[in-house]
Amino acid sequence: MLCRMMRQFDYICRGEQGLMRLLTVHVPDGFLEGLDELVRQKKYANRSEIIRIAIRDLLRDELWDQR
């Protein structure tokens, strides 16, 4: 993945899914342990993939499917 800094703390990257921005979030330890377990079970490639899928599904359910 190729990344470059746009402004302080604002990175933009080009990945398999097109342009992506870096997002920093604070989450409870238990959430990270769950994410790491899903990766260990090889259900997802990494934490970022899990979080992108969760955000996509939330947006679909809360915004995009409200037609």
PyMOL commands that set and color helices and strands:
alter all, ss='L'
color gray80, all
select helices_A, chain A and resi 29-40+47-64
alter helices_A, ss='H'
color red, helices_A
select strands_A, chain A and resi 2-7+10-15+18-21
alter strands_A, ss='S'
color yellow, strands_A
deselect
rebuild
show_as cartoon
